[in-house]
Each structure stands twice: as C-alpha cells, then as structure tokens.
C-alpha cells in the first residue's frame, strides 16, 4: 500500500537494521586474516577468550555479541550457525578493542555534541519539523527497533563515529592521480570482439576412465574431504490435536462469559472501506505535477461518466494496491493523513470523491462500505469466540498433558515405550538423520532439530511444538562426525574423481587447440578438431560474454592485438581459447564526463586497501608486543557448547 499511514514501521526497521549492521561491520570492509596465530593461552583465565591491551573479552561477551547480531533472525538458535560465526565475531571484537586503544593513544574522542548532531542529521524522523520527538518516544523507538536501551544505543553510535574518525585519519592522505584515472578509464572502456571455443569439463565426463584402484588412490589423498557429519536417532511420542480434543469442551456459557469479559474487543470504531487511485507527485517538478493533475482530472471525469473504478485503478494508479483495483480495505480515523481521512469519512458507500491532494500526490477515492461506531452483538462474534476458545483450550490441554507425560518419562527414561503406551501414545523412532535433514513427522522443524542435537544420549527433552502437534523426544543414538571408509562414500568419490579428471581432459584439449590455433587458422583448426567456434559482440571488462562469464575474467583479451590468439584461459571450471578479431580503444571524448566518478571510485578502493593494511599491521604489532593474547583452549571450550555430542 502507498505511504498513506503516518507510521512507517517497516521503513524504520530497515533504517535501524542498516545502522546496526553499519556499526558491527566497521573494520570489516575487507576480509581480515584470522588473529589466532601467536596466541598465548596459558596466561589467560579459562573463560577469557582474548586480552587486548589488558581489556578482556570473555565467553559471555562473545555470546552476547553473537546473539545481538542474530536478533530476530530465524537462525538465532542454530548451534551450527553460531559456532561458524564465533571466530569472525571474536576477531571483530578484538579489532574494535585494538582500534579503541589506538584512538585513546592518539587522543581521538567523540563529544556528546557530535553524537547528538550526528543523530539529528542521520535520523531526521526523530526531529519532525526540527523538533525532537521527546525522550519517551525516542526510548520506545530504540527499544523496539534495536533491542537496546538509549545508553547502549548511544554508546554503540559513539563507537561507530570514533572508528570512522580513525579510518578518516588513516586514509586522509590517500590520493588518486590523473594518470591513474586515465588508466582506469582506458581499462574500463576499451572494447574487444573475439572468436572463441569453450571447453566445458562436463563434456568430458563420459571419457573419464574409472578403475577401483584409481578411486581408492583418489580417496586416500584427502579422506577428510568426505567426513560425514554427526547423525542422531530419536525416539518420540507425538500428540496431535485429536489426542486431546475429546477432553476439551467449550459451552455456550463459556462463550457468553468470555464475551462479557471482553466487550472492549468487540467495539468497532467508525470506519470506511475504500479504494483509491494515486498519482504520485513526490520528487516531481512543478511542470510534471501540472501534467499529472491534468491526467488525474481526465481519469476522474471518465469515472464520473461511468468508467469502471477498479479498471481505471489498475491502469493509472501508482500505488501497490493498483493490482487489486485500488482497494486498500478498512481504515479508521487517525490512521491516514488528514486530507484523505476527511474525504473518505465525508462520503457514502458508492460515492467517488473529487481530486484530493496530499503530500503523496493526487487521489481519487471511492467508498465501498461504511460502518459507524458500535458494539458487535454476541451473535455476530459467537463463532469467532468459539474458535478462539477452542484453540486456546486445546493448546492448554495439550501442554498440560505433554508436561505430565514428560514428568513420567523423566522419572523412568529407560521405559519410554511403556510410558507412551500407558498414555495411549505410540512410541516411534526415527532413522539416523543429520541436522536439518527432513525427518518423517517433523520435516525440518527448527525446534525439533535444535533440541535433538542439544540433548545428551538418553536424555528426555521438554515438550516441543512441531507441525503435527506436540512431541516429546529422547535421543537414543549419536553417531559422531567421522571420516568414513572408502566403500561408504564410493559414489561421492567417483563423482568427484570424474569431475577432477574431466577438468584435466578439458584443460589438455584446450591447450592442444591453443597451440594449433596459434600456428594456423583459428576457425579451420577448430573445424578439424570437431570444435564449435562462437563469436562475441563487442564487450568491455564490465560486460558479460555469453557462455563464458564477465569481461573481467577475460582480462587477457584486452592485452592482445587484433588477430592474436590466447593461451587456454581458465574461467570458473571451464577453459576458453579465443582470438581477438577487433579492438576498439576507449573513446577519449568520454573521459571528461567520467573522470570524477572514476576518481571517486578509485579513491574509495585505495582507502579501503589502506585501511586493511593499517588494521593488519596493528594486529601484527599487538601480537608481536604481547599486548594481544588469544586463548585457543577457551575458544574450543566455547565452541564445544554448541557442538554437543
């Protein structure tokens, strides 16, 4: 729907997410090398993962940082994701501490005034018409969107400004020369055209000779590559709604009582059901707005003359509701901008408004239905209440029964099947399965897989909700991650062997063709060898060449003169041999129009490189001086909490 509503929570959420991600990514513009080499575990306490200039980072600190990054993410409880993130997050935390130390040493700080001014300019929605929304609304906004208190948010904001200052100091001296700009322009805008032959390894798969000995030797070179992940087998009892439905009853007296206790829920405000056609004026010039108004008035005249409103909305409206004939549903007072509200609530069902001007543009509004404020009668909501109470009582009963059965199983875990039978349930077992592998009755249920891979062997889990109802599980077998025997993974080994050998055959064939094509006619040699020659269009390094890839992967082509043939060039898994048929120099006349943009892009690229070098250098200095210590043993212990067997 168009931005009719005063509050725009999704837009705000996107902004705050971008801000928080911006904070956590400072210092990670480029991929940084792991910081663990040179660690000193012995001098750190068991819960301290790292020490930077005396400032400690504990397991608790790392856990909180990871959870903060995964806030509101469906992966927040995925132990595998958390364990994979841990090293990167710790490295980032170490780098932050190191940079803060440098800031202090250099006397760099961020004042309260700088924080306030930056918030004012970067978050204008907190200052409508130049006036602060107030601490209460500010506090609510930060809490709802970032999950932080105001002091926590402003501390992180201050940190981001501090790190920006350091980066600015480090990169302030970086410059881009006119020669660099021109070289980049030439590199980007030079065009070539070529004939080429593509050698796809998949075309050679059938030509690969496979013997048992060759496969075993291939496997023995890297058996760890075929390591099988941990698998688990689970015993379970599943309760669906039919299991407890017989014991759940909702009487008319229950419905009447609920209605009487929740009358406020059935009070309907004045509301109208509307459709509209929007002609957007945001960002338009006065001339464009005048043209839009003329079009809008013409559409209005057609509707007044009998044209179908829905069809006109589909044709002319610039709102997302256009595909639905302009219908945006029920609105109540205070929900929309004043001009729209006044018009909508002044009309009767079936009426169409004149042209309505709002900050978003010109609207034509049609009222479809209207309801005055009233209390819905019991008969109107009786079925709704019954459905609600039925669901609630079923859920409560299911949880109560499941908790009772769990308690019995905790007392007698060795007799899972007997306890299940006693409670009129069937005890079932899954086959061995991997994390997130679909399992009968559970699919890829996150709650099931997380619990199944957290429990120790023999343990009974708490009742969990799964798609088919409520389940209680017991882990009965754990097959740890292991390197398999050759026969267990023979099919996978053969697939990899064929892929590797087919690449070798493709490379050999490409090299053979390149050697012959350099000494003869490109197309005739290809024809003699049964190969297909393709012709490209003119392309730059930024363009895509059909079947091959981007021009950047064909950099060799831009170094050849017309008529020259390349070596066998690897592009992804493929090989390609080409002959340049035409070369078009970069048009000098276009340099002036592009040089500012190119200079800006080159400058940012060089600054990012300078920032990376500075960070790497800082880490190495801290490691060499002993001011940075990393406790590998503590890190392994931390990871083990998410890799329980």
NORJOLIN-V949617 format. One record per pair of residues at least 24 apart in sequence whose C-alpha atoms are under 8 Angstrom apart, sorted by sequence separation. I is the first residue (numbers start at 1). J is the second residue. If there is no record, write none. Layout:
BEGIN
<<I J> <I J>>
END
This chain:
BEGIN
<<62 86> <65 89> <442 466> <442 467> <442 468> <62 89> <441 468> <62 90> <548 576> <277 312> <57 93> <277 313> <57 94> <276 313> <279 316> <278 316> <279 317> <280 318> <115 154> <277 316> <278 317> <279 318> <277 317> <278 318> <276 317> <277 318> <278 319> <52 94> <55 97> <115 157> <277 319> <115 158> <50 94> <52 97> <53 98> <277 322> <413 458> <432 477> <52 98> <115 161> <413 459> <518 564> <413 460> <518 565> <53 101> <110 158> <304 352> <517 565> <518 566> <277 326> <275 325> <276 326> <410 460> <110 161> <275 326> <276 327> <409 460> <514 565> <110 162> <275 327> <276 328> <514 566> <515 567> <34 87> <109 162> <274 327> <275 328> <514 567> <34 88> <108 162> <274 328> <275 329> <300 354> <406 460> <514 568> <273 328> <274 329> <300 355> <406 461> <35 91> <273 329> <274 330> <406 462> <511 567> <34 91> <108 165> <273 330> <274 331> <309 366> <406 463> <511 568> <522 579> <108 166> <272 330> <273 331> <297 355> <510 568> <103 162> <271 330> <272 331> <296 355> <403 462> <271 331> <272 332> <403 463> <271 332> <402 463> <507 568> <100 162> <270 332> <271 333> <100 163> <103 166> <269 332> <270 333> <514 577> <28 92> <99 163> <300 364> <399 463> <513 577> <27 92> <510 575> <296 362> <406 472> <510 576> <99 166> <510 577> <27 95> <296 364> <402 470> <506 574> <507 575> <27 96> <293 362> <402 471> <506 575> <274 344> <402 472> <503 573> <399 470> <503 574> <272 344> <398 470> <272 345> <271 345> <282 359> <281 359> <282 360> <281 360> <282 361> <280 360> <281 361> <280 361> <281 362> <279 361> <280 362> <278 361> <279 362> <278 362> <279 363> <278 363> <277 363> <278 364> <276 363> <277 364> <276 364> <277 365> <276 365> <275 365> <276 366> <274 365> <275 366> <274 366> <275 367> <274 367> <275 368> <273 367> <274 368> <272 367> <273 368> <274 369> <272 368> <273 369> <272 369> <273 370> <272 370> <271 370> <272 371> <270 370> <271 371> <270 371> <271 372> <269 371> <270 372> <271 373> <269 372> <270 373> <268 372> <269 373> <268 373> <269 374> <267 373> <268 374> <267 374> <268 375> <267 375> <268 376> <266 375> <267 376> <266 376> <263 375> <266 381> <259 378> <256 378> <20 146> <259 385> <255 382> <258 385> <17 145> <16 145> <17 146> <16 146> <255 385> <255 386> <13 145> <12 145> <23 156> <23 157> <26 160> <23 159> <250 386> <23 160> <26 163> <22 160> <26 164> <250 389> <250 390> <249 390> <248 390> <248 393> <248 394> <245 394> <248 397> <244 394> <241 394> <244 397> <244 398> <241 398> <239 398> <239 402> <480 645> <478 645> <237 420> <239 425> <238 425> <237 425> <238 426> <454 642> <456 644> <457 645> <237 426> <454 643> <455 644> <456 645> <237 427> <454 644> <236 427> <237 428> <453 644> <454 645> <235 427> <236 428> <453 645> <235 428> <236 429> <235 429> <234 429> <235 430> <233 429> <234 430> <233 430> <234 431> <233 431> <234 432> <232 431> <233 432> <232 432> <233 433> <231 432> <232 433> <231 433> <232 434> <231 434> <230 434> <231 435> <229 434> <230 435> <234 452> <232 452> <232 453> <240 468> <241 469> <239 468> <240 469> <238 468> <239 469> <240 470> <238 469> <239 470> <238 470> <239 471> <238 471> <237 471> <238 472> <236 471> <237 472> <236 472> <237 473> <236 473> <235 473> <236 474> <234 473> <235 474> <234 474> <235 475> <234 475> <235 476> <233 475> <234 476> <232 475> <233 476> <234 477> <232 476> <233 477> <232 477> <233 478> <232 478> <231 478> <232 479> <230 478> <231 479> <230 479> <231 480> <230 480> <231 481> <229 480> <230 481> <229 481> <230 482> <228 481> <229 482> <227 481> <228 482> <227 482> <228 483> <227 483> <228 484> <226 483> <227 484> <226 484> <224 483> <223 483> <223 484> <226 489> <219 486> <216 486> <219 493> <215 490> <218 493> <215 493> <215 494> <218 497> <215 497> <210 494> <210 498> <208 498> <205 498> <208 501> <205 499> <208 502> <207 502> <205 501> <202 499> <205 502> <201 499> <204 502> <203 502> <204 503> <202 502> <201 502> <204 505> <201 503> <204 506> <200 503> <201 505> <201 506> <200 506> <199 506> <199 507> <199 509> <199 510> <2 319> <1 319> <2 320> <1 320> <2 321> <1 321> <1 328> <6 335> <197 526> <5 335> <6 336> <5 336> <6 337> <4 336> <5 337> <4 337> <197 531> <198 532> <197 532> <197 533> <196 533> <197 534> <195 533> <196 534> <195 534> <196 535> <195 535> <196 536> <194 535> <195 536> <193 535> <194 536> <193 536> <194 537> <193 537> <194 538> <193 538> <192 538> <193 539> <191 538> <192 539> <191 539> <192 540> <191 540> <198 547> <190 540> <191 541> <198 548> <189 540> <190 541> <188 540> <189 541> <188 541> <187 541> <188 542> <4 360> <3 360> <192 557> <192 558> <191 558> <190 558> <79 450> <78 450> <201 573> <77 450> <200 573> <201 574> <200 574> <199 574> <200 575> <198 574> <199 575> <198 575> <199 576> <198 576> <197 576> <198 577> <196 576> <197 577> <196 577> <197 578> <196 578> <195 578> <196 579> <194 578> <195 579> <194 579> <195 580> <194 580> <195 581> <193 580> <194 581> <192 580> <193 581> <194 582> <192 581> <193 582> <192 582> <193 583> <192 583> <191 583> <192 584> <190 583> <191 584> <190 584> <191 585> <190 585> <191 586> <189 585> <190 586> <189 586> <190 587> <188 586> <189 587> <186 585> <187 586> <186 586> <185 586> <185 591> <182 591> <185 594> <185 595> <182 595> <185 598> <181 595> <184 598> <181 598> <181 599> <181 602> <176 599> <176 602> <176 603> <175 603> <174 603> <174 606> <174 607> <171 607> <174 610> <171 610> <170 610> <171 611> <170 611> <167 611> <170 614> <95 615> <98 618> <98 619> <95 619> <86 639> <83 639> <83 642> <82 642> <83 643> <80 642> <79 642> <80 643> <79 643> <52 622> <54 627> <53 627> <52 627> <53 628> <59 634> <51 627> <52 628> <59 635> <51 628> <52 629> <30 608> <50 628> <51 629> <29 608> <50 629> <51 630> <59 638> <32 612> <50 630> <49 630> <50 631> <30 612> <49 631> <29 612> <33 616> <48 631> <49 632> <32 616> <35 619> <39 623> <38 623> <44 629> <46 631> <49 634> <38 624> <48 634> <49 635> <44 631> <46 633> <47 634> <27 615> <41 629> <46 634> <39 628> <40 629> <41 630> <42 631> <39 629> <40 630> <41 631> <38 629> <39 630> <40 631> <41 632> <38 630> <39 631> <40 632> <41 633> <39 632> <41 634> <36 630> <36 632>>
END
